[in-house]
């Protein structure tokens, strides 16, 4: 079971969810329940998931049910940005799959490998470039995440 912690930063306005260890779909659901039950997500608040010390054990086929739960709970009341920071290629790919599903809900989610870049994006700064794949830094810069 992973360790889940939630911290509220008043300046800048954001909620930081840190997860350590192996993260299952049920663990994601627990973290989301904690966020929604405590009403941490209000207008103008951004969400930062720090998964640098976690291993996501969510299969692509499990993502739609997680997205459905998010959709039901949000019901249009929160529209902040969501940044996810991870170190592992497989976790980066899993979050990118979730990103595609979230586009239909008009939820801005980006995945990053560096905390500083995630924080800049949440603050509305910088020009985010896709960081996939990590093993080919020489790739064309025309491709953008989103």
Helices and strands as residue ranges (DSSP letters): E 3-9, E 14-23, H 25-37, E 46-56, H 60-74, E 82-85, H 89-103, E 109-112, H 115-122
